[in-house]
Amino acid sequence: MTKKVEAFGIIKEGDRLALFTCLGKYYAHAKILINSGTDNEEVVIHKGQNHYFIVDRMLKGTSWVREAYIISKDHKEPWFKYYKKGNGIKNL
């Protein structure tokens, strides 16, 4: 089951995300949230490589992430068995 991110404060640390970006479709975990629940909310996917997106910009269509979906923990997709924790984003 997936839930589209359409507002601030929906994403929680550790959530699995499907990201539709200007570069393609990616899967990632929300590693760190900054200013969660505010219009300055940032979602860090990989701190070491500085991969993050700002939810407000995504909602306005000006972010590299065009749409984000939270994937529930009970949702099974083949990519999860190949995704290694800590690798940041994974291109399919």
Secondary structure, 3 states (H helix, E strand, C coil): CEEECCCCCCCCCCCEEEEEECCEEEEEECCEEECCCCCCCEEEEECCCCEEEEHHHHHHCCCCEEEEEEECCCCCCCHHHHCCCCCCCEEC
